[in-house]
Amino acid sequence: MRHTKPTHRTARRSDTVLAFTLIELLVVIAIIAILAGMLLPALSKAKMKATATLTLNNLKQLATAWHLYLSESDDRLVQVHLYYNPSGGGNWGPGNVKNPEAWVIGDMRNDPFYEMRPTLHANDAPKLDPAVMNYTTNTYGITRPLFNRYMAGNFKAYKCPADKFKNDSTVATAGASLGQDRLRSYSANNFMAGRDNFTTGAKVFYRLAEIDQPANRYVFLDENERSMNDGFFLTHMTTQTSQNDVPASHHDGSYPLNFSDGHTEMVKVQDGRTRTWNGIGTGPFASAGLNLDWVYLTNKASFR
């Protein structure tokens, strides 16, 4: 057999190492950057949509529990206020008696004023809080009231997945809850078995049959983390600049709202002051100029 000795050219070609040139690498990197720029916004929107779906489901669960409670309470709405209602003692007057069976108890700012002590009715003595309860992080404020039985003990559905706020140094009453995750993001319409705190003459509903427009009167909503405190959302029906509670806007500028007929929907924030408010300075309703978000809330809360 005849063997052919490889030429110098053949040997040199076999030793050549294949590699990208600098220009080729830059082209590949540019393509990856372009693809990332196209995909990341889509992924972000998908995540936002998933979060919105979760919070809508949370409110639907609360709505189902609200209706189940009605079915076993002679059509009476679960009370939402700190105090029993109606009260003959006047607005925040001496007749106020704290209600340990509101839909939730406690405060997300950890304010001891909202704990169940010391002014309970004698019949509620066993429900007296023995000490500071730190309801911001204590699930007892959710699981103790009768309402939670209709949630099958679930306390996680009271928290919006988009709410990442932790009590910080701006919350004067934070105490032991400083830097801790809150347990609740949702509040209830104060006119649903609550009180007309500002004595505007608006209707307070105590039974389902009293609600004039069930598809137009809300029960639960996602509240802005900077105004979130107790379990009820106060709507001033006549004076915008006295409106302190603010709806959330962390769902791409929207917040979920559940109505007394059972349906739940996302509501788009209409005023930039509401959307960008960060808790610093006056609230979005205190400044001059009509705020359409306040108008919307007054139309959905009750009537005069």
Secondary structure, DSSP 8 states (H G I E B T S, - for coil): -------HHHHHHHT------HHHHHHHHHHHHHHHHHHHHHHHHHHHHHHHHHHHHHHHHHHHHHHHHHHTTTTB----SSB-SS-TT-TT-TT--B-TTSSS-S-TT--GGGSS-S-B-GGGGGG---S---TTT-THHHHSSGGGGGGTT--GGGS-TT---B--TT-TT-GGGTT-B-S--EEEETTBTT--TT------B-BGGG-S-GGGSEEEEEB-TTT--SSEE---SS-GGG----B--TTTSEEEEEETTS-EEEEE---HHHHH--SSSS-TTTSSS--HHHHHHHHHH---
